[in-house]
Amino acid sequence: MSWFIGAVGNIEDELKQSITNITDTKLSTYDEENFYLLSGGISPTHISSTNTDGGFIVAGSGITSNEKKKFLSRDDWQRLLENRTDLYKLDGHFALVFWNKHTVELHTDIIGLRDIYLFRTPADAIVFSTRIDWILKLQKTELDFQKFGSRWLLFSQLTTESIFKNIIRLVAGKSLIINRHSFELEHHQHNWQPVINSNDGIELNFESRLKELTIFPLNDNTISLSLSGGLDSRTLFSLLANINAGKWDTHSFGLNEHPDPIIAKRISKFFGIEHRQIFNSNTDNLVNELEDFLLQTVINTSAVSFLQLRHYSLLKNSSEIVIDGAFGEIYRKEFLKKLRILGPAPLKGKNIDKLYELFYSPKPDFFSKDIIKLMSDGARLQIEEIIDSLPDIRNIGIDNYSNILAIKTKIPNHFCCEQSRIDSIVKSYMPYVQPSLLNFYFSLNNPPKNILKEIIKHQRPELRGFPLVKGETVYPYQLSGIGANIYKRLKEIFFRKSFQNAYIPVFKELLLTYLNELIKTNQLFNPDIYDKSKIMDYLERANNGIMESETILFLDWLLSFELFYRQVKSSSLVNVNIL
């Protein structure tokens, strides 16, 4: 990720040397008596400016908030920083450090796509960085299982606080002002909250706004659209389809045999658009790659899923702007379906136990009873905190409530981690998560049930002739919602799967072998946090060739958590404490 790391206060030589040692290629360095700052990454997602009085560094990509979209330049940022409240009106994603002779300020974008971590040393230095893996090398910490609980047990982590003890996290409009003389901290929160149902604008206005957010990079760049077999990226394709083919192309990641790239290739070929299939076949350093990924993304996904996401690295140094259709589900009311149906009564009555059941979407259970209780108690506490922070459901309705809940939790706790990682590879953004578009959508009175299909119908109706893909299932374009889910379930029951996931043999050959070695040689970092008998049972089944989906899922997440946890516990380079 494009990054910065620095310290303010009484900076000991050992700390400064440790910061220097853990960083990779640097794009800028700033060193004063009580302020040390390094930054780097790739230049398209890194902007810096310094003078005798101060300066700023931006990691990420800011986008103007007005109707004429463009990426912010160095001069644009300079003007914005004269009145920093305007930072929270921007589209795009960024983490920013701004300093002068008196203060150092840390800012994050309002929707929550980049974050900053920090701690205070015993010598009274505040250390901060956009790289959580580097912070963990500088600060001894523990995984806070209470804070971690919702991340493991529910549909998403609910809190935007750090899941690491003695480390503070800034995200989603949180900012911090550090006094360079007293080293005191002043926290601020800019809270994104849409205005509901105040606009009689029709869907064509939404369509024009989404189109501008999708095509504006073409003024100065070429575009590569991440195209799958799903509806969300297809909608973006329809908005690009009338533009000269030489200005943009499409790509898909991973296995050629998966239905997603098969449909994406068919669509691209039909419209005469170049399509690239991106696949990284090199597995020589797979375990080390996986360890880095899990720590940088805070175990955002499992080892088998990582085998798909690692192909992104082949876009390194691309001059194109990559557009991703993630989070389009928000406009199709696809998030939190169970809550939409069963949630109004427990939300109105603040029934935490019932809401826990509705939010419950656990990863495999291989922890001890004590750890499970810690996580469950923490998850319930976070449910209570998040519903206290949201508007009253009686005032906004269950659909708006569910969408706001998804935005407030999944963007800063899932998409943030992945966006930070991608910022180290290529300049990329997601049109659907831009605050200006979200604000306009929430302001609409009675938007169409499926506004994205309406856009496709208006822009390029030929796209309705291609089937859609959900997971590994291909289904007719005309189906949606419950109909698509029923079709998918029936197809899984009555038809043999034509797609065989080629990542499973890689997991068995390389990663399962590594997990076996850890367990059989008693190298699990802290066996007491696990249910050891359950682990041995699943491992025995796998070693005996019983590799059904439940066993793979269990061992996949077990390996992922162990690799993540052992790094949290053992990565510290220096002995420093906390705020």
Buried (B, 14 or more C-beta within 10 A) or exposed (E): BBBBBBBBBBBBEBBBEBBEEBBEEBBBEBEEEBBBBBBBBBEBBBBBBBEEEBBBBBBBBBBBBEEEBBBBEEEBBBEBBEEBEEBBBBBBBBBBBBBEEEBBBBBBBBBBBBBBBBBBBEBBBBBBBBBBBBBBBBBBBEBBBBBBBBBBBBBBBBBBBBBBBBBBBBBBBBBBBBBBEEBEBEEBEBEBEBEBBEBEBEBEBBBEBBBBBBBBBBEEBBBBBBBBBBBBBBBBBBBBBEBEEEEBBBBBBBBEEBBBBBBBBBBBEEBEBEBBBBBBEEBEEBBEBBBBBBBBBBBBBBBBBBBBBBBBBBBEEBEBBBBBBBBBBBBBBBBBBBBBEBBBEBBEEEBBEBBBEBBEEEBBEBBBEEBBBBBBEBBBBBBEEBBEEBBEBEEBBBEBBBBBBBBBBBBBBBBBBBBBBBBBBBBBBBBBBBBBBBBBBBBBEEBBEBBBBBBBEEBBEEBBEBBBBBEBBBBEBEBBEEEBBEBBEEBEEEEEEEBEBEBBEBBBEBBBEBBBEBBEEEEBBEEEBBBEEBBEEBBEBBEEEEBEEEBBBBBBBBBBBBBBBBBBBEBBBBEBEBE
